[in-house]
């Protein structure tokens, strides 16, 4: 019976709260306890989970904690009584404490044991309490409870490990979400080795720069320039991510974005051009209030090139960045610089043109570094 119930708890291990509710309820039923408490120690934080029978009030939970905390704190010196109660982590209490008038009743017997993880590290302490005198005093009951607790510890250990992994994944998703579209994040979380592998692949690089940014930064106060840049980057990155771009890096006022990595995109060139169009259309939304701008106002140049690149996690042991290396990056930058000479906002190479010619009307503008270059007729 107990094994079946704990197996059910293991099935709920993906949710720490649901798993704890099942484990504590199981321990309560098989031991005929009125109150079951588990104190999970996580570094300096102590999380309290509790299951109660029908006869328990809030004061009995407080009484149980008062009597069992010394046991827990002796095993976990970093724990303090105030940190447990103030954590507010009572998550699976079943009983309406105001339902019965048992204010004069006191707990008569308690039993405590440490629960260990699958690798033998103490996770926390389990406490059973009852209104019945000497319920846990017989040797047979104690041995049985110890055996059950060993199984419970394994189930809780699995649930805790999954909870830690989920929180780490959520944290990673939050960080990646600033640079990578949601659909790419989902794929990366399913296969995290994708960003650790270094490979050569065909990608599309978009390089964007603000025209006359040096003059802008010299003529305005530093805090105003930073506020302007943050607003500008937010709008431009959103425009790029709408088309599935991964932000490679920011270089001063420049944005380097890649399409086709870390997840392959068969229409990377098309996405890059559409991303550039979206950036240009959103430029008018950038807040320039109070900012001294050069004649012509706020303008940007964008260069796009497709080709082979080395992509992967690049950097030192302390700091790695998922980035791209190769001629494709330098060529995109060269194209952006050439937009100033031609006084156009967007230029792209022949490798891009060959992949989008059936979608956009383009005009050849010359040659850069052995590549014919093009612009859109209606950018």
Residue pairs with C-beta under 8 A, 6 or more apart in sequence:
1 30
2 26
2 30
2 148
2 151
3 151
5 22
5 26
5 29
5 30
6 23
6 26
6 148
6 151
6 152
6 155
8 22
9 19
9 22
9 23
9 26
9 152
9 155
9 159
10 19
10 155
10 158
12 18
12 19
12 21
12 22
12 159
13 19
13 155
13 158
13 159
13 162
14 159
14 162
14 166
15 159
16 159
16 160
16 162
16 163
17 91
17 92
19 155
19 156
19 159
20 38
20 49
20 91
20 92
20 156
20 159
21 49
21 51
21 91
21 92
23 38
23 152
23 155
23 156
24 36
24 37
24 38
24 49
24 50
24 51
24 92
25 36
25 51
25 92
25 94
26 152
27 33
27 36
27 51
27 126
27 128
27 145
27 148
27 149
27 152
28 34
28 35
28 36
28 51
28 52
28 53
28 128
30 148
31 128
31 135
31 136
31 141
31 145
31 148
32 130
32 132
32 135
33 53
33 128
33 129
33 130
33 135
34 52
34 53
34 55
34 56
34 60
34 107
34 129
34 130
34 131
35 50
35 51
35 52
35 53
35 56
35 60
35 61
35 64
35 107
35 128
35 129
35 130
36 50
36 51
36 52
36 126
36 127
36 128
36 129
37 48
37 49
37 50
37 61
37 64
37 65
37 68
37 126
37 127
37 129
38 48
38 49
38 50
38 115
38 124
38 125
38 126
38 127
38 156
39 46
39 47
39 48
39 49
39 68
39 69
39 72
39 79
39 84
39 124
39 125
39 127
40 46
40 47
40 48
40 49
40 123
40 124
40 156
40 160
41 72
41 76
41 78
41 79
41 122
41 123
41 124
43 78
44 78
44 79
44 83
45 83
45 87
46 72
46 76
46 79
46 83
46 84
46 87
46 124
47 87
47 89
48 65
48 84
48 85
48 87
48 89
48 90
49 89
49 90
49 91
49 92
50 61
50 90
50 92
50 93
51 92
51 93
51 94
52 60
52 61
52 93
52 94
52 95
53 95
54 95
54 99
54 100
55 100
55 102
55 105
55 131
56 95
56 97
56 102
57 97
57 98
57 100
57 102
57 103
58 97
59 103
60 102
60 105
60 106
60 107
60 129
61 90
61 93
63 106
63 107
64 107
64 110
64 127
64 129
65 81
65 84
65 85
67 107
67 110
67 129
68 110
68 112
68 125
68 127
68 129
69 79
69 81
69 84
71 112
71 125
71 127
72 79
72 84
72 112
72 124
72 125
73 79
73 80
73 81
75 114
75 122
75 125
76 122
76 124
76 125
105 131
106 131
107 129
107 130
107 131
108 130
108 131
108 132
108 133
108 134
108 135
109 129
109 130
109 132
109 133
109 134
109 135
109 136
109 137
110 127
110 128
110 129
110 130
110 136
111 127
111 128
111 129
111 136
111 142
111 145
112 125
112 126
112 127
112 128
113 125
113 126
113 145
113 146
113 149
114 122
114 124
114 125
114 126
115 122
115 123
115 124
115 125
115 126
115 149
115 152
115 153
115 156
115 157
116 122
116 123
116 153
116 157
117 123
117 153
117 157
117 160
117 161
118 154
118 157
118 158
118 161
123 153
123 156
123 157
123 160
124 156
126 149
126 152
128 136
128 145
130 136
135 141
136 142
136 145
169 189
172 189
173 185
173 189
176 184
176 185
176 188
177 185
178 237
178 247
179 237
179 246
179 247
180 188
180 241
180 246
180 247
181 241
181 242
181 244
181 245
181 246
183 244
184 244
184 246
184 262
184 263
187 194
187 263
188 194
188 195
188 262
188 263
194 262
194 263
195 262
195 312
195 313
195 322
196 312
196 313
197 312
198 310
198 311
198 312
198 313
198 314
199 310
199 311
199 312
200 308
200 309
200 310
200 311
201 260
201 261
201 264
201 308
201 309
201 311
202 260
202 268
202 306
202 307
202 308
202 309
203 258
203 259
203 260
203 261
203 268
203 306
203 307
203 308
203 309
203 311
203 324
203 328
204 258
204 259
204 260
204 268
204 269
204 271
204 272
204 304
204 305
204 306
204 328
204 352
205 248
205 256
205 257
205 258
205 259
205 272
205 304
205 305
205 306
205 309
205 324
205 328
205 329
205 331
205 332
206 240
206 245
206 255
206 256
206 257
206 258
206 259
206 272
206 275
206 276
206 302
206 303
206 304
206 332
207 254
207 255
207 256
207 302
207 303
207 304
207 329
207 332
207 333
207 335
207 336
208 236
208 254
208 255
208 256
208 257
208 276
208 279
208 300
208 301
208 302
208 303
208 336
209 253
209 254
209 300
209 301
209 336
209 337
210 216
210 232
210 253
210 254
210 298
210 299
210 300
211 294
211 296
211 299
211 300
211 301
211 340
212 294
212 299
213 252
213 253
215 294
216 225
216 228
216 291
216 292
216 293
216 294
217 225
219 292
220 228
220 291
220 292
224 290
224 291
225 291
227 287
228 286
228 287
228 288
228 291
229 253
231 286
231 287
232 253
232 286
233 250
233 255
235 282
235 283
235 285
235 286
236 255
236 279
236 282
237 247
237 255
238 282
239 275
239 278
239 279
239 281
239 282
240 247
240 255
240 257
240 275
240 278
240 279
241 247
242 275
242 278
243 259
243 271
243 272
243 274
243 275
243 278
244 259
244 265
244 271
245 257
245 258
245 259
245 271
245 272
245 275
246 257
246 258
246 259
246 261
246 262
246 322
247 255
247 256
247 257
248 256
248 257
248 258
248 322
248 323
248 324
249 256
249 321
249 323
250 256
256 329
256 332
257 272
257 275
258 309
258 311
258 324
259 265
259 268
259 269
259 271
259 272
259 275
260 268
261 309
261 311
261 324
262 311
262 322
265 271
267 355
268 306
269 304
269 306
269 351
269 352
269 355
269 356
270 355
270 356
270 359
272 304
272 306
272 348
272 352
273 304
273 346
273 348
273 352
273 356
273 360
273 376
276 302
276 304
276 346
276 379
277 346
277 376
277 379
279 300
279 302
280 300
280 302
280 345
280 346
280 379
283 298
283 299
283 300
286 298
288 297
288 298
299 345
300 345
301 336
301 337
301 339
301 340
301 345
301 346
301 347
302 336
302 339
302 345
302 346
302 347
303 331
303 332
303 333
303 334
303 335
303 336
303 337
303 338
303 339
303 346
303 347
303 348
304 332
304 335
304 346
304 347
304 348
304 349
304 352
305 328
305 331
305 332
305 335
305 348
305 349
305 351
305 352
305 371
306 328
306 349
306 351
306 352
306 355
307 326
307 327
307 328
307 331
307 351
308 326
308 328
309 324
309 325
309 326
309 327
309 328
309 329
310 324
310 325
310 326
311 322
311 323
311 324
311 325
312 322
312 323
313 320
313 321
313 322
314 320
314 321
314 322
314 323
314 325
315 321
315 323
331 349
331 368
331 369
331 371
334 368
334 369
335 347
335 348
335 349
335 368
335 373
336 347
338 347
338 368
338 373
339 345
339 346
339 347
342 365
342 366
342 375
344 365
344 375
344 379
345 379
346 375
346 376
346 379
347 365
347 373
347 374
347 375
348 373
348 374
348 375
349 368
349 371
349 372
349 373
349 374
350 371
350 372
350 373
350 374
351 371
352 374
353 362
353 372
353 374
356 362
360 376
360 377
361 376
361 377
361 378
362 374
362 375
362 376
362 377
363 374
363 375
363 376
363 377
364 372
364 373
364 374
365 373
365 374
365 375
366 372
366 373
367 373
